[in-house]
Amino acid sequence: DAAEADRLRKVYWRDYGTTLAGLMAEHKINPDPFLEDVHDISMHALTPDPSLAARIDALPGRKIIYTNGTAPYARRVIAARGLSGLFDAVYGVEHAAYQPKPAQAAFDKVFAQDGLTPTEAAMFEDEPRNLAVPHALGMRTVHVAETADPAPHVQHHTDDLTGFLAQITV
């Protein structure tokens, strides 16, 4: 039933990092059909954000996306927000052998593929627990969400990414 499914979703997310990781561990599911299904959603609610695009474009250095979703899904979101062409690489959970953030091994796989030097990078993330490993690796960490999280691995918080980027790219 729906209530039990929601309960399990929360348990798997809490215990495994994502619902998918829990389903793979507990039920040995094939991740690809699951990811295709959950990412088959309309992007009509997303609109281009030229101000955000300008601020991202003004950032120095390489810019990458790393998501617990899939890279194709991330590219759809990027396109819907008018941010295409601003990122040097897009990595999804498939690039970490379906091991999600916040697992150290997931970050290690993606950062190695990218050649990223953590001490020369910043991680922007909406889930505070996903900032612990990047912080431990020497990255600057920015929690992007309505409510701040006081965790010691969260160095900065913003509920306005465009405004935050404006402060550092002036």
C-alpha positions in Angstrom: 0.0 0.0 0.0 1.0 3.6 -0.4 1.7 4.3 3.3 4.1 1.3 3.5 5.8 2.3 0.3 6.4 5.8 1.6 7.7 4.4 4.9 10.2 2.1 3.1 11.2 5.0 0.8 12.1 7.1 3.9 13.9 4.2 5.5 16.0 3.4 2.4 16.8 7.0 1.9 17.9 7.4 5.5 19.9 4.1 5.7 21.3 3.8 2.2 21.6 7.4 0.9 18.8 7.0 -1.7 15.7 5.0 -2.2 17.4 3.3 -5.2 20.4 2.1 -3.1 18.0 0.6 -0.5 16.0 -1.1 -3.2 19.2 -2.5 -4.8 20.5 -3.7 -1.4 17.3 -5.1 0.0 15.6 -6.4 -3.2 18.4 -6.7 -5.8 16.5 -4.6 -8.3 18.1 -3.5 -11.6 18.6 0.3 -11.2 18.1 1.3 -14.9 14.4 0.6 -15.2 13.7 2.2 -11.8 15.7 5.4 -12.7 14.0 5.6 -16.1 10.6 5.5 -14.4 11.3 7.9 -11.6 12.9 10.4 -14.0 10.1 10.3 -16.5 8.6 13.5 -15.3 7.5 16.7 -17.0 9.9 19.7 -16.8 7.0 22.2 -17.5 7.2 23.7 -13.9 10.8 24.7 -14.4 11.6 27.9 -16.2 14.8 29.5 -17.5 16.7 31.7 -15.0 18.9 34.1 -16.9 20.2 35.7 -13.7 21.4 32.4 -12.4 22.9 31.5 -15.7 24.9 34.7 -15.8 26.2 34.1 -12.2 27.2 30.5 -13.0 28.9 31.6 -16.2 30.9 34.2 -14.2 32.3 31.6 -11.9 36.0 30.9 -12.5 37.3 27.4 -13.3 35.5 24.2 -14.3 31.9 23.7 -13.3 30.5 20.2 -12.9 27.2 18.8 -11.8 27.1 15.7 -9.6 23.7 14.3 -8.7 22.2 11.2 -7.2 19.9 11.3 -10.2 21.0 10.3 -13.6 23.1 12.4 -15.9 20.4 12.4 -18.6 17.8 13.6 -16.1 20.2 16.3 -14.8 20.7 17.5 -18.4 17.0 17.8 -18.9 16.7 20.0 -15.7 19.7 22.0 -16.9 18.1 22.6 -20.2 14.7 23.5 -18.7 16.4 26.1 -16.4 18.3 27.7 -19.3 21.7 26.5 -18.1 22.8 24.4 -21.0 26.4 25.0 -22.0 27.5 26.3 -18.6 28.9 23.0 -17.2 32.0 21.2 -18.2 30.7 17.8 -17.1 27.5 16.2 -15.7 27.8 13.1 -13.5 25.0 11.0 -12.2 24.7 8.1 -9.9 25.5 5.8 -12.8 29.0 7.3 -12.8 29.5 6.1 -9.2 28.4 2.5 -10.0 25.0 3.4 -8.5 26.5 4.1 -5.2 25.0 7.4 -4.0 26.2 10.4 -2.1 26.9 10.6 0.8 29.1 7.6 0.4 32.9 8.3 0.3 33.3 5.8 -2.5 30.8 7.6 -4.6 32.6 10.9 -4.4 36.0 9.2 -4.9 34.7 7.6 -8.2 33.2 10.8 -9.6 36.1 13.0 -8.6 38.7 10.6 -10.0 36.8 10.4 -13.3 36.7 14.2 -13.4 40.2 14.8 -12.2 38.8 17.2 -9.7 41.1 18.5 -6.9 38.9 18.9 -3.9 41.0 21.5 -2.2 40.5 23.7 -5.2 36.7 23.3 -5.4 33.4 24.0 -3.8 30.4 21.8 -3.4 26.9 23.3 -3.6 24.3 20.9 -2.2 20.7 20.9 -1.0 21.2 17.9 1.3 23.5 18.7 4.2 24.6 15.1 4.8 26.0 15.1 1.3 28.5 17.8 2.3 30.3 15.9 5.0 32.7 14.0 2.6 33.5 17.0 0.4 34.3 19.0 3.5 36.5 16.3 4.8 38.3 16.2 1.4 39.0 20.0 1.8 36.2 21.4 -0.4 34.4 24.5 0.5 30.8 23.6 1.2 27.6 25.5 0.6 24.2 24.3 1.7 21.5 25.6 -0.6 18.1 25.3 1.1 15.4 27.3 2.8 16.5 26.3 6.3 20.1 26.4 7.4 21.7 23.3 8.9 24.2 23.9 11.8 26.4 20.9 10.9 30.1 21.6 11.2 30.7 20.4 7.6 28.4 23.2 6.3 30.6 26.2 5.8 28.0 28.4 4.1 24.3 28.4 3.8 22.0 30.3 1.3 18.4 30.2 0.4 19.2 32.3 -2.7 21.8 30.7 -4.9 21.8 33.6 -7.5 22.3 36.1 -4.7 25.1 34.0 -3.1 26.9 33.7 -6.4 26.5 37.4 -7.0 28.5 38.1 -3.8 31.4 35.9 -4.8 31.6 36.8 -8.5 31.5 40.6 -8.2 
